[in-house]
Amino acid sequence: MRPTEPSAAEAQAAIAEEFSFFGDWSERYQYLIDLGRKLPDFPDALKTEEHRLHGCQSMVWIVARGDARELDFDAVSDSSIVSGLIYLALRVYSGRSAEEILATTPDYIADIGLAKHLSPTRSNGLAALLQFIQDTARRHAPA
């Protein structure tokens, strides 16, 4: 997925601003579902065990490509809300350098109150997704 903002920090600020427009969590969940529908198509051929993200209750597949200058991530889930969580994470981290990814704490999660409103299994899945992104960046970062 290609970034829409020039930096991870700006992406996090935009996410916080967008979520501030919603008064309650039913509206925020609906927005998450809508965001998940914006994920680029993910080829069925990549929905394999090799690309499956473990630690999620839902089925999630993720692939990374690129190098230290720019890492791109594509992912999809069989769950609407999880797809929205993926969209937010990729909006912050995909298309960034390994250095920027490693330097960016996922503050948007706390900023929009997400941590308090996710089930334990979704929280674990989000943590697994963020860990995959960080581990990929670590492997590609200059020594």
C-alpha positions as CSV (number, residue, x, y, z in Angstrom):
1,M,0.0,0.0,0.0
2,R,1.3,3.4,-0.9
3,P,1.3,6.2,1.8
4,T,-1.0,9.1,1.5
5,E,0.9,11.4,3.9
6,P,4.6,12.3,3.4
7,S,5.7,10.9,6.8
8,A,4.6,8.4,9.4
9,A,4.1,11.2,11.9
10,E,1.8,13.1,9.6
11,A,-0.1,9.9,8.9
12,Q,-0.6,9.4,12.7
13,A,-1.8,13.0,13.1
14,A,-4.3,12.6,10.2
15,I,-5.7,9.4,11.7
16,A,-6.1,11.1,15.1
17,E,-7.9,14.0,13.4
18,E,-10.2,11.8,11.4
19,F,-11.2,9.7,14.4
20,S,-11.9,12.9,16.4
21,F,-14.9,13.6,14.2
22,F,-16.8,10.5,15.5
23,G,-18.7,10.8,18.8
24,D,-18.9,7.2,19.8
25,W,-17.3,3.9,19.2
26,S,-20.1,2.4,17.0
27,E,-19.3,5.2,14.5
28,R,-15.5,4.6,14.9
29,Y,-16.0,0.8,14.3
30,Q,-18.0,1.6,11.1
31,Y,-15.2,3.9,10.0
32,L,-12.7,1.2,10.6
33,I,-14.8,-1.2,8.5
34,D,-15.0,1.4,5.7
35,L,-11.2,1.9,5.8
36,G,-10.7,-1.8,5.5
37,R,-12.6,-1.8,2.2
38,K,-10.0,0.6,0.8
39,L,-7.2,-2.0,1.1
40,P,-5.7,-2.8,-2.3
41,D,-6.6,-6.2,-3.8
42,F,-4.5,-9.0,-2.3
43,P,-3.9,-11.8,-4.8
44,D,-5.4,-15.2,-3.8
45,A,-2.1,-16.8,-4.8
46,L,-0.4,-15.1,-1.8
47,K,-3.0,-16.3,0.7
48,T,-0.7,-19.1,1.7
49,E,0.6,-20.4,5.0
50,E,3.9,-18.8,4.2
51,H,2.3,-15.3,4.2
52,R,-0.1,-15.9,7.1
53,L,0.3,-13.7,10.1
54,H,0.1,-15.9,13.3
55,G,-1.2,-14.4,16.5
56,C,-4.5,-13.2,15.0
57,Q,-7.8,-14.9,15.6
58,S,-8.8,-13.8,12.1
59,M,-7.0,-14.9,9.0
60,V,-4.5,-12.3,8.0
61,W,-2.0,-12.5,5.2
62,I,0.9,-10.0,4.8
63,V,3.8,-9.6,2.4
64,A,6.6,-7.1,2.4
65,R,8.8,-6.0,-0.4
66,G,11.5,-3.3,-0.9
67,D,14.7,-2.4,0.8
68,A,16.1,-0.1,3.6
69,R,15.1,3.0,1.6
70,E,11.4,2.0,1.1
71,L,9.5,-1.0,2.5
72,D,6.0,-1.6,1.1
73,F,3.5,-3.9,2.8
74,D,0.3,-5.5,1.5
75,A,-2.1,-7.3,3.7
76,V,-5.6,-8.5,4.0
77,S,-7.9,-10.1,6.5
78,D,-11.1,-12.1,6.4
79,S,-12.5,-9.8,9.1
80,S,-13.9,-6.3,8.3
81,I,-12.6,-4.7,11.5
82,V,-9.2,-6.3,11.3
83,S,-9.0,-5.1,7.7
84,G,-9.5,-1.6,9.0
85,L,-6.7,-2.1,11.6
86,I,-4.5,-3.3,8.8
87,Y,-5.3,-0.2,6.8
88,L,-4.3,2.1,9.6
89,A,-1.0,0.3,10.3
90,L,-0.1,0.3,6.6
91,R,-1.1,4.0,6.3
92,V,1.5,4.8,9.0
93,Y,4.3,2.3,8.0
94,S,4.0,1.2,4.4
95,G,6.2,3.1,1.8
96,R,8.6,4.3,4.5
97,S,12.2,3.7,5.1
98,A,13.4,1.0,7.5
99,E,14.8,3.8,9.7
100,E,11.5,5.8,9.8
101,I,9.6,2.6,10.6
102,L,11.9,1.7,13.5
103,A,11.7,5.3,14.8
104,T,7.9,5.5,14.8
105,T,6.0,4.4,17.8
106,P,2.4,3.5,16.9
107,D,1.0,6.4,19.0
108,Y,-2.2,6.6,16.9
109,I,-3.5,3.5,18.8
110,A,-3.6,5.4,22.1
111,D,-4.5,8.8,20.4
112,I,-7.8,7.5,19.0
113,G,-8.6,5.3,22.1
114,L,-8.3,2.1,20.1
115,A,-6.4,0.1,22.8
116,K,-9.4,0.4,25.2
117,H,-11.9,-0.7,22.6
118,L,-10.3,-3.8,21.1
119,S,-11.0,-7.3,22.3
120,P,-7.9,-9.1,23.6
121,T,-7.7,-11.3,20.5
122,R,-7.8,-8.2,18.2
123,S,-5.2,-6.5,20.4
124,N,-3.0,-9.5,20.1
125,G,-3.5,-9.5,16.3
126,L,-2.7,-5.9,16.0
127,A,0.5,-6.4,18.1
128,A,1.5,-9.3,15.8
129,L,1.0,-7.1,12.7
130,L,3.1,-4.2,14.2
131,Q,5.7,-6.7,15.3
132,F,5.9,-8.1,11.7
133,I,6.4,-4.6,10.3
134,Q,9.1,-3.8,12.9
135,D,10.9,-7.1,12.4
136,T,10.9,-6.6,8.6
137,A,12.3,-3.1,9.1
138,R,15.0,-4.4,11.4
139,R,16.1,-7.0,8.9
140,H,16.4,-4.3,6.2
141,A,17.9,-1.5,8.3
142,P,21.6,-0.6,7.7
143,A,23.9,-2.2,10.2
